[in-house]
Amino acid sequence: MDYIFSRRHPEFYFSDGTAVFELVSRDCPGGVLYKLHIGLLSHRSGFFATLFSLPRNQSQSKQILSEGTIDDNPIKFPSTLSRSDVDYLLMYLYRGPSMYPMDGTLVLSQQFLVSVLKLSTFFEIEDGIQFAIREFNRLGDRLHPALQFELARCCGIDFWIPHAFRRLMLMDITELDAGHVAQIGRSGYFWLTQTKAKMQALRSKIAFHVPPIVNSPECDTHDACATAWTREWQDHVRQLIHHPENPIPCVTLLHDLRNVHVTGLCEKCQDLTVTWLWGKCLFTQEEDLFEEAVQALEKLQSEEVLREAAWDSVLQYISL
């Protein structure tokens, strides 16, 4: 009996609880017992509402009829869950917001939010999912894009995919460690590296070849305009495209070329040349490559087999 008492959770084994659960997991090999409230769980969770609606009758065995009613025959939590994840979910369900764990910077703990989101998805707790999404959105750039991408693909938050992937595209690949790569996953990392390589090849092509100038019929300084255009491309545009820290997007570059006066280049020749570049669509291919990758990643979101594989990954997520 002392052994049973020692396994009872110090906070989430309620004397007036109506269902006993046991978790035996990698971080809790000895097991821990929870005694929770069927009404609360059924009201908040689609999973538990279904579980507790299953009919029981006297023709069933005593083992089945007593399941969840006594410590010796608890309902088993999946062993893939961790004790910290379960505890964090119960903190969300039972405590008020003022008692949620903080990370020391007046914002909620990211690990707490990860656990709430993961298990709310698993147990179909819609208010928990929306709560975690809302709080993560408040973090802004403090939420690492690799973690955001993992949560998006594993918890079905499809609208996070483009934002997280764009932030990953802005990072140097050397900024990602092995943990980040694991979070992104094989498919995500494939599209990330492939898209980066294609964009770099495109940018090198654009930077190397000076586009021909399109002279206006009204311009009487064709040669001077051509020289000014070539000089601008070689001295400034190439540096902007290949800047080691803040390379300018090609579409932004086109906007700048239209709106910034180039010394020695008449306004009409500049406008015609930039308009011609827009028409060639070369400078907009960066965004096309990005959209191609996002569409492929969003398609993976709808493939059930891959979603299940991703879910297996998120259940094994280790603390930040």
Sine and cosine of phi, psi and omega as CSV:
sin_phi,cos_phi,sin_psi,cos_psi,sin_omega,cos_omega
0.00,0.00,-0.64,0.77,0.03,-1.00
-0.87,0.50,-0.58,0.81,0.00,-1.00
-0.90,0.43,-0.68,0.73,0.03,-1.00
-0.88,0.48,-0.73,0.69,0.00,-1.00
-0.88,0.48,-0.61,0.79,-0.04,-1.00
-0.93,0.37,-0.36,0.93,-0.01,-1.00
-1.00,0.00,-0.14,0.99,0.02,-1.00
-0.94,0.33,0.72,-0.70,-0.01,-1.00
-0.89,0.45,0.71,-0.71,-0.07,-1.00
-0.91,0.41,-0.36,0.93,-0.04,-1.00
-0.88,-0.47,-0.60,0.80,-0.13,-0.99
-0.95,-0.30,0.56,0.83,0.23,-0.97
-0.89,-0.46,1.00,-0.06,-0.12,-0.99
-1.00,0.05,0.71,-0.70,-0.02,-1.00
-0.89,0.45,-0.47,0.88,0.02,-1.00
-0.99,-0.17,0.22,0.98,0.04,-1.00
-0.91,0.42,0.34,-0.94,-0.10,-1.00
-0.86,-0.52,0.02,1.00,0.02,-1.00
-0.53,-0.85,0.78,-0.62,0.00,-1.00
-0.99,-0.15,0.76,-0.64,0.04,-1.00
-0.86,-0.50,0.46,-0.89,0.10,-1.00
-0.79,-0.61,0.68,-0.73,0.11,-0.99
-0.86,-0.51,0.85,-0.53,0.15,-0.99
-0.86,-0.50,0.90,-0.45,-0.11,-0.99
-0.60,-0.80,0.01,-1.00,-0.03,-1.00
-0.88,0.48,-0.61,0.79,0.00,-1.00
-1.00,-0.02,0.03,1.00,0.04,-1.00
-0.55,-0.84,0.91,0.41,-0.11,-0.99
-0.91,0.42,-0.44,0.90,0.02,-1.00
-0.98,0.20,-0.24,0.97,0.02,-1.00
1.00,0.06,0.51,-0.86,0.06,-1.00
-0.67,-0.74,0.61,-0.79,-0.02,-1.00
-0.97,-0.25,0.69,-0.73,0.09,-1.00
-0.87,-0.49,0.62,-0.78,0.12,-0.99
-0.84,-0.55,0.95,-0.31,-0.18,-0.98
-0.88,-0.47,-0.02,-1.00,-0.12,-0.99
-0.95,-0.30,0.87,-0.50,-0.04,-1.00
-0.86,0.52,-0.65,0.76,-0.04,-1.00
-0.87,0.49,-0.73,0.69,-0.01,-1.00
-0.90,0.43,-0.73,0.68,-0.03,-1.00
-0.89,0.45,-0.68,0.73,-0.02,-1.00
-0.92,0.39,-0.57,0.82,-0.01,-1.00
-0.95,0.32,-0.59,0.81,-0.10,-0.99
-1.00,-0.06,-0.42,0.91,-0.19,-0.98
-0.84,-0.54,0.82,-0.58,0.09,-1.00
-0.90,0.44,-0.59,0.81,0.02,-1.00
-0.87,0.49,-0.77,0.64,-0.04,-1.00
-0.96,0.29,-0.51,0.86,0.07,-1.00
-0.87,0.49,-0.66,0.76,0.04,-1.00
-0.93,0.36,-0.69,0.72,-0.03,-1.00
-0.85,0.52,-0.74,0.68,-0.09,-1.00
-0.99,0.13,-0.07,1.00,0.08,-1.00
-1.00,-0.05,-0.10,1.00,0.01,-1.00
-0.90,0.43,0.75,-0.66,-0.09,-1.00
-0.94,0.34,0.57,-0.82,0.13,-0.99
-0.80,-0.60,0.61,-0.79,0.04,-1.00
-0.61,-0.79,0.24,-0.97,-0.14,-0.99
-0.92,0.39,-0.24,0.97,0.02,-1.00
-0.97,0.24,-0.23,0.97,0.00,-1.00
-0.98,0.19,0.30,-0.95,-0.04,-1.00
-0.93,0.36,0.36,-0.93,0.04,-1.00
-0.87,0.49,-0.55,0.84,0.00,-1.00
-0.88,0.48,-0.69,0.73,0.00,-1.00
-0.95,0.32,-0.68,0.73,-0.06,-1.00
-0.92,0.40,-0.51,0.86,-0.04,-1.00
-1.00,-0.05,-0.03,1.00,-0.05,-1.00
-0.87,0.49,0.81,-0.58,0.03,-1.00
1.00,0.05,-0.05,1.00,-0.04,-1.00
-0.98,-0.18,-0.33,0.94,-0.02,-1.00
-0.69,-0.72,0.37,-0.93,-0.02,-1.00
-0.89,0.46,-0.53,0.85,-0.05,-1.00
-0.97,0.25,-0.19,0.98,-0.01,-1.00
-0.63,-0.78,0.90,0.43,-0.07,-1.00
-0.98,0.20,0.29,-0.96,0.20,-0.98
-0.97,0.25,0.74,-0.67,-0.09,-1.00
-1.00,0.02,0.82,-0.57,0.21,-0.98
-0.96,0.28,0.50,-0.87,0.07,-1.00
-0.85,0.53,0.68,-0.73,-0.05,-1.00
-0.94,0.35,-0.23,0.97,0.03,-1.00
-0.97,0.26,-0.28,0.96,0.06,-1.00
-0.97,0.24,0.40,-0.92,0.08,-1.00
-0.96,-0.29,0.41,-0.91,0.00,-1.00
-0.89,0.45,-0.63,0.77,-0.02,-1.00
-0.89,0.45,-0.62,0.78,0.03,-1.00
-0.90,0.43,-0.73,0.69,-0.01,-1.00
-0.89,0.45,-0.69,0.73,0.00,-1.00
-0.88,0.47,-0.67,0.74,0.00,-1.00
-0.91,0.42,-0.64,0.77,0.04,-1.00
-0.89,0.47,-0.68,0.74,-0.01,-1.00
-0.93,0.36,-0.54,0.84,0.13,-0.99
-0.86,0.52,-0.68,0.74,0.02,-1.00
-0.90,0.44,-0.68,0.73,-0.08,-1.00
-0.96,0.28,-0.54,0.84,-0.16,-0.99
-0.96,-0.29,-0.45,0.89,-0.04,-1.00
-1.00,-0.10,0.28,-0.96,0.13,-0.99
-1.00,0.05,0.29,-0.96,-0.05,-1.00
-0.81,0.59,-0.54,0.84,-0.04,-1.00
-0.93,0.37,-0.24,0.97,-0.02,-1.00
-0.96,-0.27,0.07,1.00,0.03,-1.00
-0.94,0.33,0.55,-0.84,-0.04,-1.00
-0.93,0.37,0.67,-0.74,0.02,-1.00
-0.95,-0.31,0.29,-0.96,0.00,-1.00
-0.98,-0.20,0.19,0.98,0.04,-1.00
0.99,-0.10,-0.10,0.99,-0.01,-1.00
-0.86,-0.51,0.50,0.87,0.04,-1.00
0.90,0.43,0.37,0.93,0.13,-0.99
-0.80,-0.60,0.39,-0.92,-0.02,-1.00
-0.91,0.42,0.55,-0.84,0.03,-1.00
-0.85,0.52,0.75,-0.66,0.02,-1.00
-0.91,0.42,-0.61,0.80,0.01,-1.00
-0.91,0.42,-0.60,0.80,0.08,-1.00
-0.86,0.50,-0.73,0.69,-0.02,-1.00
-0.92,0.39,-0.62,0.79,0.05,-1.00
-0.87,0.49,-0.72,0.69,-0.02,-1.00
-0.90,0.44,-0.70,0.72,0.01,-1.00
-0.88,0.47,-0.68,0.73,-0.02,-1.00
-0.92,0.39,-0.72,0.70,-0.02,-1.00
-0.86,0.50,-0.79,0.61,-0.10,-0.99
-0.98,0.22,-0.45,0.89,0.11,-0.99
-0.92,0.40,-0.60,0.80,0.09,-1.00
-0.91,0.42,-0.71,0.70,-0.04,-1.00
-0.90,0.44,-0.69,0.73,-0.07,-1.00
-0.99,-0.12,0.12,0.99,0.07,-1.00
0.87,0.50,0.80,0.61,0.05,-1.00
-0.97,-0.25,1.00,-0.06,-0.15,-0.99
-0.89,0.46,-0.66,0.75,-0.02,-1.00
-0.92,0.39,-0.50,0.86,0.06,-1.00
-0.93,0.37,-0.64,0.77,0.05,-1.00
-0.88,0.47,-0.76,0.65,-0.04,-1.00
-0.92,0.40,-0.60,0.80,0.05,-1.00
-0.87,0.49,-0.75,0.66,-0.04,-1.00
-0.91,0.42,-0.68,0.74,0.02,-1.00
-0.87,0.49,-0.71,0.70,-0.02,-1.00
-0.88,0.47,-0.70,0.71,-0.02,-1.00
-0.94,0.35,-0.61,0.79,0.07,-1.00
-0.90,0.44,-0.64,0.76,0.02,-1.00
-0.89,0.46,-0.54,0.84,0.03,-1.00
-0.93,0.37,-0.42,0.91,0.01,-1.00
-0.94,0.35,-0.42,0.91,-0.01,-1.00
0.87,0.50,-0.76,-0.65,-0.06,-1.00
-0.96,0.28,-0.09,1.00,0.08,-1.00
-0.95,0.31,-0.31,0.95,0.11,-0.99
-1.00,0.07,0.90,-0.43,-0.05,-1.00
-0.89,0.46,0.70,-0.72,-0.05,-1.00
-0.88,0.48,-0.49,0.87,0.03,-1.00
-0.92,0.40,-0.66,0.75,0.05,-1.00
-0.93,0.38,-0.67,0.74,0.03,-1.00
-0.88,0.48,-0.64,0.77,0.01,-1.00
-0.91,0.42,-0.67,0.74,0.02,-1.00
-0.89,0.46,-0.73,0.69,0.00,-1.00
-0.90,0.44,-0.59,0.80,0.02,-1.00
-0.89,0.46,-0.73,0.69,-0.07,-1.00
-0.97,0.23,-0.52,0.85,-0.07,-1.00
-1.00,0.04,-0.46,0.89,-0.04,-1.00
-0.95,-0.31,0.12,0.99,0.10,-1.00
0.96,0.29,0.47,0.88,0.03,-1.00
-1.00,-0.04,0.98,0.22,-0.18,-0.98
-0.88,0.47,-0.55,0.83,-0.07,-1.00
-0.95,0.30,-0.15,0.99,0.10,-0.99
-0.99,0.15,-0.33,0.94,-0.11,-0.99
-0.85,0.53,-0.81,0.59,-0.03,-1.00
-0.87,0.50,-0.67,0.74,-0.04,-1.00
-0.91,0.41,-0.73,0.68,-0.01,-1.00
-0.91,0.42,-0.66,0.75,-0.02,-1.00
-0.92,0.39,-0.62,0.78,0.03,-1.00
-0.90,0.43,-0.63,0.78,0.04,-1.00
-0.92,0.40,-0.60,0.80,0.06,-1.00
-0.91,0.41,-0.60,0.80,0.01,-1.00
-0.90,0.43,-0.48,0.88,0.00,-1.00
-0.98,0.18,-0.22,0.98,0.00,-1.00
-1.00,0.04,0.51,-0.86,0.18,-0.98
-0.95,0.31,0.65,-0.76,-0.07,-1.00
-0.87,0.49,-0.43,0.90,0.00,-1.00
-0.96,0.29,-0.21,0.98,0.04,-1.00
-0.98,0.19,-0.18,0.98,-0.01,-1.00
-1.00,-0.10,0.83,-0.56,0.06,-1.00
-1.00,-0.07,-0.04,-1.00,-0.06,-1.00
-0.87,0.49,-0.59,0.81,0.03,-1.00
-0.90,0.43,-0.66,0.75,0.03,-1.00
-0.90,0.44,-0.67,0.74,0.00,-1.00
-0.89,0.46,-0.64,0.77,0.04,-1.00
-0.90,0.44,-0.62,0.78,0.02,-1.00
-0.92,0.40,-0.65,0.76,-0.02,-1.00
-0.92,0.39,-0.56,0.83,0.01,-1.00
1.00,0.08,0.27,-0.96,-0.08,-1.00
-0.89,0.45,-0.72,0.69,-0.02,-1.00
-0.91,0.41,-0.69,0.72,0.01,-1.00
-0.89,0.46,-0.68,0.74,-0.01,-1.00
-0.93,0.38,-0.60,0.80,0.05,-1.00
-0.86,0.51,-0.78,0.63,-0.04,-1.00
-0.93,0.38,-0.53,0.85,0.04,-1.00
-0.90,0.43,-0.79,0.62,-0.05,-1.00
-0.93,0.36,-0.63,0.77,0.01,-1.00
-0.90,0.43,-0.69,0.72,-0.02,-1.00
-0.93,0.38,-0.65,0.76,0.07,-1.00
-0.87,0.49,-0.70,0.71,-0.02,-1.00
-0.90,0.43,-0.68,0.73,0.01,-1.00
-0.91,0.42,-0.64,0.77,0.02,-1.00
-0.91,0.41,-0.64,0.77,0.00,-1.00
-0.91,0.42,-0.65,0.76,0.04,-1.00
-0.90,0.43,-0.65,0.76,0.03,-1.00
-0.90,0.43,-0.70,0.71,-0.03,-1.00
-0.91,0.41,-0.61,0.79,0.04,-1.00
-0.90,0.43,-0.65,0.76,0.03,-1.00
-0.89,0.45,-0.70,0.71,0.00,-1.00
-0.90,0.43,-0.68,0.74,-0.05,-1.00
-0.93,0.37,-0.61,0.79,-0.11,-0.99
-0.95,0.30,-0.67,0.74,-0.07,-1.00
-1.00,-0.06,0.90,-0.43,0.05,-1.00
-0.96,0.27,0.88,-0.48,0.00,-1.00
-0.90,0.44,0.57,-0.82,0.02,-1.00
-0.92,0.39,0.54,-0.84,0.04,-1.00
-0.98,0.17,0.53,-0.85,0.09,-1.00
-0.94,-0.33,0.97,-0.24,-0.06,-1.00
-0.98,0.19,0.61,-0.79,0.07,-1.00
-0.98,0.20,0.63,-0.77,0.07,-1.00
-0.86,0.50,-0.38,0.93,-0.02,-1.00
-1.00,0.04,-0.07,1.00,-0.02,-1.00
-1.00,0.06,0.73,-0.69,0.04,-1.00
-0.94,-0.35,0.26,0.97,0.04,-1.00
-0.77,-0.64,0.80,0.60,-0.08,-1.00
-0.82,0.58,-0.76,0.65,-0.06,-1.00
-0.90,0.44,-0.67,0.75,0.00,-1.00
-0.91,0.42,-0.63,0.77,0.02,-1.00
-0.92,0.40,-0.66,0.75,0.02,-1.00
-0.89,0.46,-0.66,0.75,0.02,-1.00
-0.91,0.42,-0.67,0.74,0.00,-1.00
-0.91,0.42,-0.66,0.75,0.02,-1.00
-0.89,0.45,-0.72,0.69,0.01,-1.00
-0.89,0.46,-0.68,0.74,0.00,-1.00
-0.89,0.45,-0.68,0.73,0.02,-1.00
-0.87,0.49,-0.67,0.74,-0.03,-1.00
-0.92,0.39,-0.72,0.69,-0.08,-1.00
-0.96,0.29,-0.58,0.81,-0.10,-0.99
-1.00,-0.01,-0.45,0.89,-0.11,-0.99
-0.84,-0.54,-0.77,0.64,-0.08,-1.00
-0.87,0.49,-0.71,0.70,-0.01,-1.00
-0.87,0.50,-0.63,0.77,0.00,-1.00
-0.92,0.40,-0.63,0.78,0.01,-1.00
-0.92,0.39,-0.64,0.77,-0.02,-1.00
-0.93,0.36,-0.61,0.79,-0.08,-1.00
-0.97,-0.24,0.32,0.95,0.01,-1.00
-0.85,0.53,0.76,-0.65,-0.11,-0.99
-0.93,0.37,-0.41,0.91,-0.06,-1.00
-0.94,-0.34,-0.65,0.76,-0.06,-1.00
-0.73,-0.68,0.93,0.36,0.05,-1.00
-0.90,0.43,0.71,-0.70,-0.08,-1.00
-0.99,0.15,0.71,-0.71,0.08,-1.00
-0.87,0.49,0.57,-0.82,-0.09,-1.00
-0.89,0.45,-0.60,0.80,0.02,-1.00
-0.91,0.42,-0.65,0.76,0.06,-1.00
-0.89,0.46,-0.63,0.78,0.03,-1.00
-0.87,0.50,-0.68,0.73,0.02,-1.00
-0.89,0.46,-0.67,0.74,0.04,-1.00
-0.86,0.51,-0.69,0.72,-0.02,-1.00
-0.90,0.43,-0.64,0.77,-0.01,-1.00
-0.91,0.41,-0.47,0.88,0.03,-1.00
-0.98,0.21,-0.56,0.83,-0.16,-0.99
-0.98,-0.17,-0.26,0.97,-0.02,-1.00
-0.97,-0.25,0.76,-0.65,0.00,-1.00
-0.94,0.33,0.76,-0.65,0.06,-1.00
-1.00,-0.10,0.84,-0.54,-0.04,-1.00
-0.85,0.53,0.79,-0.61,0.04,-1.00
1.00,0.06,-0.06,1.00,-0.02,-1.00
-0.94,-0.35,0.81,-0.58,-0.02,-1.00
-0.94,0.34,0.44,-0.90,-0.11,-0.99
-0.88,0.48,-0.64,0.77,-0.06,-1.00
-0.95,0.32,-0.64,0.77,0.06,-1.00
-0.91,0.41,-0.64,0.77,0.01,-1.00
-0.89,0.45,-0.71,0.70,-0.04,-1.00
-0.91,0.42,-0.68,0.73,0.00,-1.00
-0.90,0.43,-0.65,0.76,-0.03,-1.00
-0.92,0.40,-0.70,0.72,0.01,-1.00
-0.92,0.40,-0.63,0.78,0.05,-1.00
-0.88,0.47,-0.65,0.76,0.03,-1.00
-0.90,0.44,-0.63,0.77,0.02,-1.00
-0.90,0.43,-0.64,0.77,0.08,-1.00
-0.85,0.52,-0.68,0.73,-0.03,-1.00
-0.91,0.41,-0.48,0.88,0.02,-1.00
-0.95,0.30,-0.32,0.95,0.05,-1.00
0.90,0.43,0.13,0.99,0.00,-1.00
-0.92,0.40,-0.63,0.78,-0.08,-1.00
-0.97,0.25,-0.27,0.96,0.02,-1.00
-0.99,-0.10,0.02,1.00,-0.03,-1.00
-0.93,0.36,-0.42,0.91,0.08,-1.00
-0.84,0.55,-0.75,0.66,-0.01,-1.00
-0.92,0.38,-0.55,0.83,0.05,-1.00
-0.90,0.45,-0.66,0.75,0.02,-1.00
-0.91,0.42,-0.64,0.77,0.04,-1.00
-0.89,0.46,-0.72,0.69,-0.02,-1.00
-0.91,0.42,-0.58,0.81,0.04,-1.00
-0.87,0.48,-0.70,0.71,0.00,-1.00
-0.91,0.41,-0.70,0.72,-0.02,-1.00
-0.89,0.45,-0.66,0.75,0.02,-1.00
-0.89,0.46,-0.63,0.78,0.04,-1.00
-0.91,0.41,-0.65,0.76,0.00,-1.00
-0.94,0.35,-0.62,0.79,0.03,-1.00
-0.93,0.37,-0.53,0.85,0.07,-1.00
-0.91,0.42,-0.63,0.78,0.05,-1.00
-0.88,0.47,-0.51,0.86,0.00,-1.00
-0.88,0.47,-0.48,0.88,-0.08,-1.00
-1.00,-0.05,-0.07,1.00,0.00,-1.00
-1.00,-0.01,0.92,-0.39,-0.20,-0.98
-0.87,0.49,-0.64,0.77,-0.04,-1.00
-0.89,0.46,-0.70,0.71,-0.01,-1.00
-0.94,0.35,-0.56,0.83,0.03,-1.00
-0.90,0.44,-0.63,0.77,0.03,-1.00
-0.92,0.40,-0.63,0.77,0.04,-1.00
-0.90,0.44,-0.63,0.78,0.03,-1.00
-0.91,0.41,-0.59,0.80,0.01,-1.00
-0.91,0.42,-0.61,0.79,0.08,-1.00
-0.85,0.52,-0.60,0.80,0.01,-1.00
-0.92,0.39,-0.70,0.71,-0.09,-1.00
-0.94,0.34,-0.48,0.88,0.04,-1.00
-0.93,0.38,-0.36,0.93,-0.01,-1.00
-0.99,-0.17,0.17,0.99,-0.03,-1.00
-0.86,0.52,0.76,-0.65,0.00,-1.00
-0.99,-0.12,0.45,-0.89,-0.06,-1.00
-0.80,0.59,0.54,-0.84,0.01,-1.00
-0.85,0.53,0.00,0.00,0.00,0.00
